[in-house]
Amino acid sequence: MILIFGGTTEGRKAAAVCDEAGKPFYYSTKGRMQQLTAANGIVLTGGMDDTAMYDFCTSHDIRLIVNAAHPFAEVLHANIARAADRLHIPVLRYERTYATRSDDITWFDTYDEAVGYLLRHRIEPVLFLTGVNTLSKLRPYWQKYDCRFRILDREESRAMAHSQGFPPEQLLYYDPDEDLPALFRRLSPQAILTKESGETGGFDAKAAAARQAGIPLLVIRRPSLSSSFISVGGEHTLRKEIERRLPDFFELKTGYTTGTCAAAATKAALLTLLSSETWPEVRITLPCGEQVKIPVAHTECAGDTVTCTVIKDAGDDPDVTHGQAVCSTVRLNCGRRGVQFLQGEGVGVVTLPGLDIDIGGPAINRVPRLMMKREIFKVMRHYRDCLPDGRLSTGVDVTISVPGGEELARRTFNPKLGIVGGISIIGTSGIVRPFSSEAFVAAIGREVQVAAALGCRHLVINSGAKSERIVRQQYPDLPAQAFVHYGNFIGETLRAADAHGFDRLTLGIMIGKAVKLAEGFLDTHSKKVVMNPDFLTGLAQEAGLDAETVKAIGTMMMARSLWEIVPADKSLRFFGAIMQRCYEVCKPLFPKGELEVILIGE
């Protein structure tokens, strides 16, 4: 079993990750303010000291603790560390994102230090943004000097302020829609005191607003945590650590794309080239902004180049590249600017248009290229002194290779797409979710069941993270559990939704899957079905497209080329025909409720 200490945004995210397993877990908060929407979470309320934690974990077979509590909950952190040490079980610390500490901010380690500074300099008025729980710590100042204190607009906070004797007319109430720079200018404090609460706590916004208003910012540093805690910085990292430490908790393990592997190998090679040190692992940033650690299997230096190898881990997805070496050879090129991607062994070459890659270039897709460039520029900025004449404009040549990739490519659709000589380096999210298995279909069923159990009447299904980000904007008020990834299993997801009696179902779909679904294929995996140009040219003719456009559709390699090929004045009729076909294919599987199909553009 897993025990989460939450009460925060990170706590909710940790619960959502654990809920995906369809197995029970415990979620502990001190108070009753946070409502948890997790079908499998067992909520515990009330504080626990280290002895109570030890007893609870022992009696409930807790094998892993996730510490997602507020960074300033020092007593709780200490209790977790002591209990976990006695139990000999790991603690995953779900950490917030923090900005780099800036020199234009005055920093303090404790509230006593901050109060001493204020008293010595007799600064007033001061605006406190440190939370109602800090009133007692700041009492030596506000009893003597003019100040304002912002608290949450709830009865519990008002009662606490009253019990401390703080003047009610000096209280401000937090408004999430308030214009912070305008508020600061209106109050005109001589200083603002806040705490290093991270991105979740709005620290970056407070700091930016203070700078904009020209008001000095005083900040309490976040306290240090136990060195035994294992830091995770997001949902993907949390799940990977749970998979590693509790292998049976999730039925299916996630993995990383070839694009993520290539980015990690590239960063490791450039780091070695500039630092003259080998790196057993590197930290890279996924497209969603989360940082992950990737192990480096091998490093080889040869003259002015370094080659690093990362072994592709696709998790439980039956990917042809699982276990393959993804290599990156990096060299500096003073004769040119920017990053140049070159073809290595086992990486295909593009020979036909329509893939958003120059003909003759290596088959490295757009997102992996962006990931590699981002890591390259971060390394170059850090090791600027190691570059020729310190020039950040120094060119970097990157050669990606996958030994054995040419043979692997014969088991893919690359030859049909005009990619010859090897595989493609792909990935839009950086993460591989195991779509192609019976266990994933079962996981879909559990997610639909969770949504139904939470009382959701409107289910939104979509293929993955990219499409979900877009459809979420259409329905911002729906809970996270109302959004379910179907991967490729549209039919299975529709059947599950119908079985649980949802009133309404929205299917978000991108053009590549839409053209397959429109033809009647409810499983859109590329191993089972590919885009059919003949089907699309027939639709184009029915929509009244001219002969030249129909011909272009018949020769295109990728369905997304339709966005460019179809004339604007015919697009509604043509894409509307695709959507109508998708609706007609899906409706028999969801006959009782309202069905909506949304086509997602580029």
NUKETI-342307 format. One line per field, with one value per residue (C-alpha): x, y negated, z negated; chain. Coordinates in Angstrom, 2 decimals. Last residue first. Example, Ala and Ser with C-alpha at 12.3 -4.5 7.8 and 13.67 -1.06 7.14 Angstrom:
REM residues 2
px: (13.67;12.30)
py: (1.06;4.50)
pz: (-7.14;-7.80)
cadena: (A;A)
END
This chain:
REM residues 602
px: (-2.40;-6.13;-8.31;-11.52;-14.22;-16.88;-19.90;-22.16;-25.27;-26.19;-28.21;-26.47;-22.79;-21.38;-23.81;-22.72;-19.03;-18.96;-21.63;-19.82;-16.51;-18.26;-19.78;-16.38;-14.76;-17.59;-17.14;-13.46;-14.43;-17.36;-15.61;-12.36;-13.85;-13.36;-10.03;-8.59;-7.57;-3.83;-2.41;-4.60;-4.68;-0.92;-1.83;-2.80;0.80;2.29;0.34;-0.18;-3.97;-4.54;-2.54;-4.66;-7.87;-6.46;-5.65;-9.05;-11.01;-12.72;-16.50;-16.98;-17.91;-14.62;-12.69;-14.46;-13.43;-9.89;-9.85;-10.86;-8.27;-5.57;-6.07;-4.19;-2.71;-4.23;-3.09;0.47;-0.45;-2.90;-6.32;-8.56;-12.14;-11.48;-14.59;-13.23;-13.95;-11.87;-8.83;-9.18;-9.76;-6.63;-4.27;-6.58;-6.56;-9.43;-11.43;-14.45;-17.01;-19.46;-22.70;-25.20;-22.78;-24.36;-21.46;-21.76;-21.90;-18.62;-16.97;-18.23;-16.92;-13.51;-13.28;-14.17;-11.67;-8.76;-5.87;-4.76;-8.15;-7.00;-9.68;-10.71;-13.52;-10.99;-9.40;-12.60;-14.73;-14.87;-12.31;-14.38;-13.24;-9.75;-9.55;-10.05;-6.73;-4.54;-6.16;-5.08;-1.43;-1.59;-3.18;-5.86;-8.93;-12.04;-14.22;-16.88;-19.90;-22.00;-19.22;-20.46;-17.12;-17.93;-18.54;-15.12;-13.47;-15.24;-14.03;-10.49;-10.85;-12.09;-9.19;-6.81;-8.38;-7.72;-4.15;-3.84;-5.01;-2.07;-1.09;-1.32;1.66;2.33;5.63;6.72;8.59;5.26;5.52;7.79;9.88;13.35;12.53;13.87;16.38;17.65;14.66;11.80;9.40;6.29;5.74;9.33;8.74;5.66;7.46;8.89;11.39;12.57;14.02;16.55;17.71;17.81;20.38;22.60;20.48;22.35;21.93;24.64;24.61;26.82;27.02;27.78;29.36;26.92;27.37;30.89;33.24;36.28;35.90;33.48;34.68;33.86;30.25;29.83;26.46;25.19;26.36;24.66;21.32;21.65;22.24;19.34;16.91;18.24;17.78;14.18;13.39;14.78;12.81;9.64;10.20;10.85;14.24;14.15;17.54;17.44;17.34;13.91;13.50;11.31;7.67;6.68;4.75;7.43;9.22;12.80;13.39;16.48;16.24;18.30;20.09;23.62;23.82;22.07;23.06;21.30;22.88;22.54;23.28;26.03;28.69;32.44;33.16;31.60;31.61;31.15;28.44;27.74;24.39;23.46;20.14;20.80;17.81;16.03;12.58;12.89;10.21;7.74;5.50;4.63;5.41;8.07;9.59;13.09;15.56;19.18;21.09;24.49;26.96;29.41;31.98;33.80;36.98;39.32;37.37;35.58;33.18;30.43;28.13;24.85;23.63;20.74;17.83;16.60;13.35;12.38;8.78;8.13;5.37;7.80;10.08;13.12;16.37;18.39;21.47;22.87;26.27;28.01;31.61;33.85;35.88;33.48;32.81;32.84;31.37;28.47;27.96;27.79;25.45;23.10;22.98;22.36;19.51;17.94;18.24;16.61;13.77;13.23;13.34;10.38;10.50;8.67;5.55;4.96;1.71;-0.10;0.75;1.32;3.23;6.67;6.56;9.95;10.57;6.96;6.53;9.64;8.39;4.97;6.49;8.74;5.78;3.63;6.17;9.39;10.41;12.91;13.85;13.83;16.85;18.48;15.69;14.25;15.75;13.38;12.06;13.79;11.84;11.59;11.81;10.79;11.53;8.74;9.28;5.73;6.99;9.54;6.86;4.57;7.30;8.11;4.46;3.88;6.95;5.87;2.38;2.27;2.31;5.35;7.37;6.47;9.61;7.94;6.55;7.41;6.63;8.41;7.73;4.08;2.30;-1.20;-2.51;0.74;0.85;-2.78;-2.26;0.82;-1.16;-4.22;-6.74;-8.26;-7.17;-8.60;-6.91;-8.46;-6.80;-6.62;-5.69;-9.28;-9.39;-6.59;-4.60;-5.48;-4.02;-7.41;-8.95;-6.40;-7.15;-10.89;-10.50;-8.44;-11.00;-13.87;-12.50;-11.16;-7.52;-5.14;-3.34;-1.77;-1.32;1.28;1.92;4.45;4.57;2.30;2.93;6.67;6.95;3.86;5.57;5.88;2.35;0.87;2.70;-0.26;-2.28;-0.14;3.17;1.93;2.71;2.56;4.85;4.14;6.63;10.32;11.99;15.40;16.40;12.83;12.38;15.72;14.97;11.56;13.17;15.78;13.11;11.08;13.97;16.48;16.16;16.58;16.52;15.57;17.48;20.06;17.58;17.09;16.41;12.69;11.20;9.12;7.45;8.68;6.84;9.16;9.21;9.87;11.39;10.70;13.06;10.23;12.29;13.72;10.28;8.88;11.72;11.59;7.79;7.86;10.49;8.47;5.33;7.10;8.49;5.24;6.93;7.27;3.53;2.89;3.48;5.42;4.72;5.32;5.97;5.50;2.52;1.26;-1.73;-0.75;2.90;2.20;-0.37;1.87;4.85;2.76;1.25;4.76;6.05;3.24;0.01;-2.30;-5.97;-7.77;-7.37;-8.87;-8.92;-8.12;-9.47;-12.08;-9.97;-11.59;-10.07;-11.72;-9.23;-10.49;-10.79;-7.62;-4.29;-4.35;-3.61;-4.30;-4.22;-4.09;-6.48;-5.82;-7.10;-3.54;-4.54;-5.60;-1.93;-1.23;-4.37;-3.40;0.05;-1.57;-3.92;-0.99;0.99;-1.90;-1.69;-3.39;-1.10;0.71;0.34;0.48;0.99;0.00)
py: (-21.24;-20.73;-18.75;-17.28;-17.17;-14.45;-14.80;-11.94;-12.38;-9.19;-6.07;-4.63;-4.72;-1.84;-2.48;-6.15;-5.54;-4.69;-7.28;-9.95;-9.22;-9.41;-12.77;-13.99;-13.05;-14.77;-17.90;-17.83;-18.07;-20.51;-22.81;-22.70;-23.60;-27.39;-26.97;-24.75;-21.22;-20.59;-22.34;-20.80;-17.56;-17.23;-15.99;-12.68;-11.85;-10.51;-12.48;-11.05;-10.63;-13.90;-15.76;-14.16;-15.26;-18.78;-18.88;-17.45;-20.12;-19.39;-18.89;-17.26;-13.95;-14.11;-14.69;-11.82;-9.49;-10.87;-10.05;-6.41;-5.98;-7.57;-4.93;-5.90;-2.88;-0.04;2.67;1.76;-1.92;-1.50;-2.96;-0.38;-1.44;-1.20;-2.21;-4.44;-7.51;-5.94;-5.73;-9.32;-10.50;-8.79;-10.94;-13.98;-14.33;-13.15;-14.44;-12.27;-13.91;-11.65;-12.67;-11.04;-8.37;-4.97;-2.91;-0.29;-3.03;-4.49;-1.05;-0.36;-3.73;-3.01;0.41;-1.08;-3.91;-1.68;-3.59;-5.58;-5.88;-8.45;-9.41;-12.89;-12.96;-12.02;-15.48;-17.13;-19.06;-22.85;-23.61;-21.93;-23.37;-24.10;-20.49;-19.49;-21.09;-19.72;-16.33;-16.26;-16.59;-14.23;-11.31;-9.90;-11.60;-10.72;-13.25;-11.79;-13.86;-12.44;-12.39;-11.09;-10.08;-6.42;-7.11;-8.72;-5.84;-3.28;-5.04;-4.95;-1.25;-0.37;-2.23;-0.25;2.98;1.89;1.16;4.66;6.20;4.60;1.89;-1.45;-1.18;-4.86;-6.03;-9.43;-12.21;-13.93;-14.32;-11.37;-10.38;-9.50;-7.65;-4.23;-3.26;-3.35;-4.83;-7.08;-7.40;-6.95;-3.39;-2.52;-3.95;-1.83;0.28;3.81;3.04;0.15;2.60;3.86;0.33;-0.49;2.17;-0.40;-3.50;-6.67;-10.38;-12.75;-16.18;-18.99;-22.03;-25.54;-28.19;-31.07;-30.86;-32.19;-31.88;-32.35;-28.67;-27.22;-26.14;-29.51;-29.11;-25.93;-26.77;-28.62;-25.81;-23.16;-24.99;-25.60;-21.91;-20.81;-23.10;-22.07;-18.39;-18.86;-20.97;-18.30;-15.62;-17.73;-18.27;-14.69;-13.19;-11.35;-12.60;-15.15;-14.43;-15.97;-18.58;-17.48;-18.47;-14.97;-15.94;-15.61;-12.37;-11.11;-11.47;-9.59;-6.91;-6.44;-3.09;-4.44;-8.21;-11.05;-14.59;-17.29;-20.75;-23.04;-26.75;-28.69;-27.55;-27.25;-26.81;-23.33;-21.64;-17.88;-15.55;-11.89;-10.69;-7.04;-5.27;-1.64;0.66;2.26;1.38;0.13;2.43;1.14;3.66;1.13;2.50;-0.12;-1.48;-1.65;-2.73;-2.26;-5.55;-5.85;-8.73;-9.64;-12.40;-14.17;-16.26;-13.29;-10.17;-10.01;-7.14;-7.15;-4.22;-3.41;-6.89;-6.79;-9.23;-11.56;-13.42;-17.10;-18.17;-21.03;-19.31;-18.87;-16.83;-18.45;-16.52;-15.32;-13.29;-9.97;-8.26;-11.47;-11.35;-14.33;-16.45;-19.36;-20.57;-17.30;-15.32;-17.75;-17.68;-13.88;-13.72;-16.29;-14.41;-11.05;-12.55;-14.21;-11.01;-8.97;-11.47;-11.39;-7.58;-7.75;-6.90;-4.21;-3.49;-0.29;1.64;3.43;0.64;1.55;4.77;3.23;1.21;-0.54;-0.86;-1.41;-3.91;-5.77;-5.83;-7.08;-9.93;-10.93;-11.05;-13.02;-15.68;-16.69;-13.67;-13.94;-10.84;-11.73;-10.42;-13.85;-15.02;-18.36;-21.84;-24.67;-26.99;-30.36;-33.20;-36.07;-39.87;-41.77;-45.47;-47.35;-48.79;-47.99;-45.83;-44.18;-43.38;-42.02;-39.75;-38.41;-37.77;-36.01;-33.81;-32.89;-31.77;-28.89;-26.31;-27.96;-27.75;-28.65;-30.60;-32.71;-36.22;-39.61;-42.74;-46.03;-49.77;-49.07;-51.08;-49.62;-50.74;-49.96;-46.46;-45.77;-47.03;-44.82;-41.85;-42.17;-40.04;-36.97;-34.52;-36.82;-36.47;-38.48;-41.47;-42.01;-45.34;-46.12;-42.82;-43.92;-40.76;-39.42;-35.96;-34.33;-36.73;-35.77;-32.10;-32.67;-34.53;-31.66;-29.01;-31.15;-31.39;-34.18;-33.10;-35.56;-38.79;-40.73;-44.51;-46.31;-49.29;-48.65;-47.57;-44.52;-43.66;-43.14;-40.98;-39.02;-37.67;-34.09;-34.20;-35.37;-32.66;-30.27;-32.99;-32.79;-34.39;-37.26;-40.04;-43.63;-45.96;-49.59;-50.20;-49.30;-50.03;-48.94;-46.96;-45.80;-44.56;-42.71;-41.10;-39.99;-38.39;-36.57;-35.33;-34.11;-31.85;-31.32;-34.82;-36.18;-39.76;-39.64;-41.45;-38.64;-36.15;-32.58;-30.47;-29.77;-26.78;-23.95;-21.92;-18.63;-15.35;-13.81;-10.05;-8.35;-4.88;-2.27;-1.25;-1.44;-3.27;-5.60;-6.12;-7.18;-9.62;-11.20;-11.48;-13.15;-15.66;-16.52;-16.96;-19.33;-21.38;-21.91;-24.76;-22.78;-21.95;-18.20;-15.89;-13.25;-9.95;-7.04;-3.48;0.03;-0.61;2.73;1.20;2.11;1.15;-2.05;-3.16;-2.40;-4.19;-7.20;-7.40;-7.28;-9.95;-12.37;-12.28;-15.22;-14.76;-13.46;-10.19;-9.73;-6.33;-6.92;-4.48;-6.68;-9.81;-13.25;-14.54;-17.54;-19.72;-21.64;-18.74;-19.33;-17.59;-15.64;-11.95;-10.03;-6.22;-3.88;-1.40;0.09;-1.00;-1.76;-5.12;-6.27;-6.40;-9.12;-11.07;-10.88;-12.30;-15.15;-15.92;-15.93;-18.23;-20.72;-20.52;-18.75;-15.78;-13.09;-10.02;-6.47;-3.63;0.00)
pz: (35.77;35.74;33.35;34.75;32.07;32.07;29.76;28.68;26.52;24.67;25.52;28.58;27.59;29.66;32.53;32.48;33.17;36.89;37.76;35.76;37.49;40.90;39.95;38.79;42.11;44.02;41.87;42.79;46.47;46.15;43.70;45.68;49.07;48.95;47.17;49.88;48.78;49.21;46.15;43.46;45.46;44.93;41.45;43.04;43.90;47.14;49.75;53.26;53.35;51.52;54.16;56.91;55.23;54.93;58.66;59.58;57.70;54.39;54.55;51.14;52.81;54.74;51.55;49.81;52.64;52.51;48.80;49.26;52.01;49.82;47.08;43.91;42.19;40.19;37.80;36.79;37.05;34.17;35.04;33.39;34.22;37.96;39.92;42.69;40.56;37.76;40.01;41.25;37.67;36.32;38.37;38.17;34.42;32.25;29.31;28.51;26.25;24.41;22.74;20.40;19.22;18.63;17.30;20.05;22.70;21.52;21.52;25.05;26.25;24.71;26.35;29.74;29.50;28.60;30.17;27.15;25.46;22.95;20.42;19.27;16.68;13.97;14.22;13.08;15.62;15.25;17.96;20.71;24.06;22.73;21.57;25.21;26.15;23.38;23.91;27.56;26.60;23.64;25.44;27.75;26.35;24.38;22.59;20.29;19.15;16.31;13.73;10.40;8.91;9.47;13.16;13.58;11.71;13.90;17.03;15.64;14.76;18.24;19.80;17.59;18.81;22.39;21.32;19.84;23.10;24.82;27.28;25.52;23.17;22.53;23.97;22.65;24.48;25.15;28.93;29.72;32.72;33.99;37.20;38.18;40.83;44.39;46.14;45.06;48.01;45.93;47.20;46.25;42.75;42.07;39.46;39.34;42.14;39.97;37.43;40.01;40.76;37.05;36.23;34.53;33.82;34.76;34.10;35.37;33.74;35.08;32.80;34.05;31.84;31.33;27.56;28.09;25.09;27.35;28.34;25.74;22.29;20.69;21.84;19.87;18.28;21.35;23.62;21.48;21.54;25.30;25.99;23.78;25.60;28.99;28.16;27.04;30.10;32.41;30.53;31.06;34.81;35.89;36.65;39.95;41.16;43.97;47.70;48.06;45.35;42.46;41.95;43.13;46.26;48.92;49.89;49.48;45.74;44.54;41.88;38.74;38.50;38.76;38.39;40.14;39.23;37.23;37.32;34.31;34.52;36.22;38.69;39.11;35.41;35.46;32.06;32.06;30.80;31.49;30.20;29.77;29.22;28.26;28.59;25.61;26.92;30.51;31.95;29.36;27.58;24.82;21.36;20.60;23.81;22.35;25.03;24.01;24.00;25.69;25.67;28.43;27.97;30.78;31.13;30.99;30.08;26.72;25.95;23.34;22.49;20.76;19.83;17.37;17.88;15.14;15.76;15.69;16.24;18.67;20.68;23.59;21.29;19.72;19.33;16.33;17.12;15.94;15.64;16.82;18.01;17.33;19.77;18.99;22.54;24.48;21.59;21.23;25.00;25.02;22.01;23.56;26.85;25.18;23.13;26.18;28.24;25.46;25.16;28.93;28.95;26.59;22.88;20.95;18.90;16.96;17.05;14.22;11.80;8.13;8.81;9.33;6.07;6.02;9.75;10.81;7.96;9.12;12.72;11.58;9.60;12.49;14.87;12.41;11.60;9.87;7.84;4.98;2.99;-0.72;-2.65;-2.68;-4.96;-3.95;-4.06;-4.88;-2.15;-2.27;-3.90;-1.41;-1.58;1.56;1.99;3.85;7.35;8.50;11.38;9.11;6.55;9.27;10.63;7.16;6.36;9.69;9.21;5.67;6.69;4.22;7.01;8.61;5.42;1.85;1.02;-1.64;-1.62;-3.11;-1.12;-1.83;-2.07;-1.38;1.35;0.75;4.16;5.97;4.48;5.39;8.97;9.36;7.96;10.22;8.32;9.96;7.24;4.52;1.12;-1.67;-3.28;-7.05;-8.67;-9.64;-11.55;-13.93;-14.82;-18.23;-17.62;-18.19;-15.66;-12.98;-13.65;-13.41;-10.12;-8.70;-9.69;-8.40;-4.87;-2.70;-2.72;-4.37;-3.48;-6.35;-6.36;-8.46;-10.72;-13.49;-17.11;-17.49;-13.85;-14.42;-17.51;-16.27;-13.14;-14.37;-15.82;-12.52;-10.52;-10.30;-8.52;-5.40;-4.42;-2.25;-4.74;-3.51;-5.46;-6.43;-7.77;-7.96;-11.28;-9.90;-12.98;-13.58;-10.02;-10.05;-13.40;-12.13;-9.08;-11.14;-13.56;-10.57;-9.60;-6.78;-5.36;-1.81;-0.52;3.18;5.95;5.94;7.39;6.23;9.32;9.53;7.74;9.15;6.41;5.06;4.68;2.05;2.45;-0.89;-0.98;-3.69;-6.49;-9.06;-11.68;-9.05;-7.52;-10.90;-11.59;-8.12;-8.15;-11.57;-10.40;-7.29;-9.40;-11.80;-8.92;-7.01;-5.09;-1.81;-1.88;-1.86;1.12;-0.82;0.93;-1.44;-0.21;-1.61;-3.92;-5.30;-7.12;-10.72;-10.33;-8.41;-10.99;-13.97;-12.47;-11.49;-14.99;-16.46;-14.06;-14.90;-12.95;-12.23;-11.47;-8.41;-6.50;-3.04;-1.35;2.33;4.91;6.58;6.35;6.20;2.95;1.28;-0.57;-3.60;-6.04;-8.01;-8.61;-5.37;-4.66;-1.46;-1.63;1.35;2.95;6.39;9.80;10.88;12.38;8.89;7.90;10.47;9.51;5.83;6.61;8.55;5.66;3.25;5.53;5.41;1.63;-1.31;-0.78;-2.75;-0.55;-1.95;0.54;0.00)
cadena: (A;A;A;A;A;A;A;A;A;A;A;A;A;A;A;A;A;A;A;A;A;A;A;A;A;A;A;A;A;A;A;A;A;A;A;A;A;A;A;A;A;A;A;A;A;A;A;A;A;A;A;A;A;A;A;A;A;A;A;A;A;A;A;A;A;A;A;A;A;A;A;A;A;A;A;A;A;A;A;A;A;A;A;A;A;A;A;A;A;A;A;A;A;A;A;A;A;A;A;A;A;A;A;A;A;A;A;A;A;A;A;A;A;A;A;A;A;A;A;A;A;A;A;A;A;A;A;A;A;A;A;A;A;A;A;A;A;A;A;A;A;A;A;A;A;A;A;A;A;A;A;A;A;A;A;A;A;A;A;A;A;A;A;A;A;A;A;A;A;A;A;A;A;A;A;A;A;A;A;A;A;A;A;A;A;A;A;A;A;A;A;A;A;A;A;A;A;A;A;A;A;A;A;A;A;A;A;A;A;A;A;A;A;A;A;A;A;A;A;A;A;A;A;A;A;A;A;A;A;A;A;A;A;A;A;A;A;A;A;A;A;A;A;A;A;A;A;A;A;A;A;A;A;A;A;A;A;A;A;A;A;A;A;A;A;A;A;A;A;A;A;A;A;A;A;A;A;A;A;A;A;A;A;A;A;A;A;A;A;A;A;A;A;A;A;A;A;A;A;A;A;A;A;A;A;A;A;A;A;A;A;A;A;A;A;A;A;A;A;A;A;A;A;A;A;A;A;A;A;A;A;A;A;A;A;A;A;A;A;A;A;A;A;A;A;A;A;A;A;A;A;A;A;A;A;A;A;A;A;A;A;A;A;A;A;A;A;A;A;A;A;A;A;A;A;A;A;A;A;A;A;A;A;A;A;A;A;A;A;A;A;A;A;A;A;A;A;A;A;A;A;A;A;A;A;A;A;A;A;A;A;A;A;A;A;A;A;A;A;A;A;A;A;A;A;A;A;A;A;A;A;A;A;A;A;A;A;A;A;A;A;A;A;A;A;A;A;A;A;A;A;A;A;A;A;A;A;A;A;A;A;A;A;A;A;A;A;A;A;A;A;A;A;A;A;A;A;A;A;A;A;A;A;A;A;A;A;A;A;A;A;A;A;A;A;A;A;A;A;A;A;A;A;A;A;A;A;A;A;A;A;A;A;A;A;A;A;A;A;A;A;A;A;A;A;A;A;A;A;A;A;A;A;A;A;A;A;A;A;A;A;A;A;A;A;A;A;A;A;A;A;A;A;A;A;A;A;A;A;A;A;A;A;A;A;A;A;A;A;A;A;A;A;A;A;A;A;A;A;A;A;A;A;A;A;A;A;A;A;A;A;A;A;A;A;A;A;A;A;A;A;A)
END
